[in-house]
Amino acid sequence: MTREEFDAIALSFPGAEAGSSYGKPAYKIDGKFFTRVRQDDDSAVLSCVDHDEREFLMEADPATFHVTAHYKDYSMVLARLSGLEPEQARGFLARQFRKVAKKSVVKAWEASRGAS
């Protein structure tokens, strides 16, 4: 996946907009952190990934999924864009969207997608 593809997926979620987090380019929804791509290793920061799932992902695909010391205590995983598939990115971002977006927006988004 390219950076442009990832950016397009991130911005496809209702209310997503470019912003910054700790001085770094990021995407936010309602002023809350949604995701970002780390400049130093071209990895997406994906939230809502518990430690067990993160360990599984890193074991199954270490070329794509990894973590740095900074993220080790958080429910996050890093994913190198070069190994990330668009549907994987959408799935991970949908989790974070459901967490940070207003409930009414999530409900409307799910209804528009035919999700229950």
C-alpha positions in Angstrom: 0.0 0.0 0.0 1.2 3.5 -0.8 1.1 6.5 1.5 -1.4 8.0 -0.8 -3.7 5.0 -0.6 -3.4 5.0 3.2 -4.2 8.7 3.4 -7.3 8.2 1.2 -8.6 5.4 3.4 -8.0 7.4 6.6 -9.8 10.4 5.1 -12.7 8.3 3.9 -14.1 8.0 7.4 -16.7 10.6 8.3 -15.2 13.6 10.1 -11.6 12.6 9.5 -9.3 15.4 8.9 -5.6 16.2 8.7 -4.1 17.6 11.9 -1.2 17.0 14.2 -0.4 14.9 17.2 2.6 15.9 19.3 3.8 18.1 16.5 3.7 15.3 13.9 1.2 15.1 11.0 -1.7 12.9 12.0 -5.4 12.3 11.3 -8.0 13.2 13.8 -11.8 12.8 14.3 -13.5 15.4 16.4 -10.1 16.5 17.6 -9.2 13.0 18.8 -6.3 11.0 17.5 -7.3 8.7 14.7 -4.0 7.6 13.1 -0.7 8.8 11.7 2.1 7.5 9.5 5.6 7.6 11.1 8.0 9.5 8.8 11.1 7.6 10.0 9.9 4.1 8.9 6.7 4.7 6.9 4.6 2.8 9.4 1.0 3.4 10.2 0.1 3.8 13.9 -2.9 1.5 14.4 -4.9 1.7 17.7 -7.4 -0.6 19.3 -5.0 -3.6 19.0 -4.6 -5.4 22.3 -1.3 -6.9 23.4 -2.3 -10.5 22.5 -3.4 -9.6 19.0 -0.3 -7.4 18.5 1.9 -10.4 19.4 0.0 -12.6 17.0 0.3 -10.1 14.2 4.1 -9.5 14.8 4.7 -13.3 14.9 2.6 -14.0 11.8 3.9 -11.1 9.7 7.0 -9.5 11.2 7.9 -7.8 8.0 4.7 -5.7 8.3 3.8 -5.5 12.0 6.1 -4.3 14.7 6.3 -2.1 17.8 8.8 0.3 19.2 9.6 0.9 22.9 7.4 4.0 22.8 4.3 2.0 21.9 4.9 -1.2 23.9 2.6 -0.2 26.8 -0.2 0.9 24.5 -2.9 -1.0 22.7 -1.3 -0.2 19.4 0.7 -1.8 16.6 2.8 -0.3 13.9 2.3 -1.5 10.3 4.8 -0.8 7.5 2.7 0.5 4.6 4.6 -1.6 2.1 3.2 -4.8 3.7 -0.3 -3.6 4.7 -3.3 -4.4 2.5 -6.0 -1.8 2.0 -8.7 -4.0 3.6 -6.5 -4.6 6.7 -6.0 -0.8 7.0 -9.8 -0.2 6.7 -10.5 -2.8 9.4 -8.0 -1.4 11.9 -9.1 2.2 11.2 -12.8 1.2 11.6 -12.0 0.0 15.1 -10.5 3.4 16.0 -13.3 5.3 14.2 -15.9 3.5 16.3 -13.9 4.4 19.5 -13.4 8.1 18.8 -16.3 9.3 16.6 -19.6 10.5 18.0 -22.0 7.6 18.5 -24.5 9.2 16.2 -21.9 9.4 13.4 -20.8 5.8 14.0 -24.4 4.7 13.8 -25.1 6.6 10.6 -21.8 5.3 9.0 -22.7 1.7 9.9 -26.2 2.1 8.6 -24.8 3.4 5.3 -22.6 0.4 5.0 -25.3 -2.1 5.8 -23.5 -3.0 9.0 -25.4 -4.0 12.1 
